[in-house]
Amino acid sequence: MLQDNRNSRQIANWLFVVCIMIFCMVVVGGVTRLTESGLSMVNWKPLSGIIPPMNEAEWVKEFSNYQQYPEYQKVNQSMDLQEFKSIFFWEYVHRLLGRLIGLVFFIPFAFFLFKRKVARSLKPKLWLMFILGGLQGGLGWWMVKSGLVDQPDVSHYRLTAHLGLAVLIYLYIFWVASGLVMTRCEGPHKRPIGLVKFLVCVIFVQILLGGLVAGLNGGMIYNTWPLMAEQIIPAGLFTMTPWYMNFSENIMTVQFNHRIVAYLIGFLGLFVWISLRKDTHINVRMAGHVLLFMILAQVVLGVLTLIHVVPIPLAAAHQAGALITLSAALFTLRRVEC
């Protein structure tokens, strides 16, 4: 039993490291989008692509490749080599992090399997993580390809799918890892397990809505709060036909939905906190406090990002805050289920 506990803790620590790396990957991906760097690397070379240009001739060749595509021809015709290096940096770091995550996952995974440290019930979960990681790499290139055509901007649908899968992988790994090490929190109180599960789902949906807002550059307009276009419910929410296209194509509607779901998360977080604040177990109470704090901090970050017209530091902090808030909700769910 002692050996099993030691193995579980080692595996959990490894998975938490992977979570931290995925967290960094999501934040760097957000900065890549904000700096419009995502189309700077026009080729996908999973192995050789790990080596960046090493001299001026290689940089000139890479820049020449970029010049063959619409983003340069239609948007960045005045860009020089030094400016290209700046946008290339963020996309390169983003792809490099993806490769590093693959290595950090696969090498310990193979070691743990070889040493027979992985419980039979855990093996399918780890293999699923491995498969999802591979799919994420392919999905990332599929997203980039959507911007290497006549319209020099990636599809906001593919961008949101890429973000959504990254968050799902993070969520799944965090959940499995926390289940390996968290102890039971016994208590006589009836805890709001269903409500916290619903909150986790709503936060995930909110992250997807944030992806749509980012993909449509929706944060660059309607930069007032709490009013939007000088109204509580702005006119023009459903001007597209068919009506359902407004939820993913109408910038006003997408941003409005992102605001409304933020309010919903705030109310749900408050209800969870009220339910947990008198729980007999201190770990459960602390989870509720942390969750409410993160939700409120994330709302403030969102408002500041909007009214200041999406400055990169605030926007990156807002994206990081989304994952931290999701983590707090998952941690709270683990506590109330114990």
Buried (B, 14 or more C-beta within 10 A) or exposed (E): EEEEEEBBEBBBEBBBBBBEBBBBBBBBBBBBBBBBBBBBBBEBEEEEBEEBBEEEEEBEEBBEBBBEBBBBEEEBEEBEEEEBBEBBBBBBBBBBBBBBBBEBBEEBBEEBEEEEBBEEEBEEBBEBBBEBBEEBBEBBEBBBBBBBEEEBBBBBBBBBBBBBBBBBBBBBBBBBBBBBBBEEBEBEEEBBEEBBBEBBEBBBBBBBBBBBBBBBBBBEBBBEEEEBBEEEEBEBBBEBEEEEEBBBBBBBBBBBBBBEBBEBBBEBBEBBBEBBEEBEBEBBBBBBBBBBBBBBBBBEBBBBBBEEEBEEEBBBBBBBBBBBBBBBBBBBBBBBBB
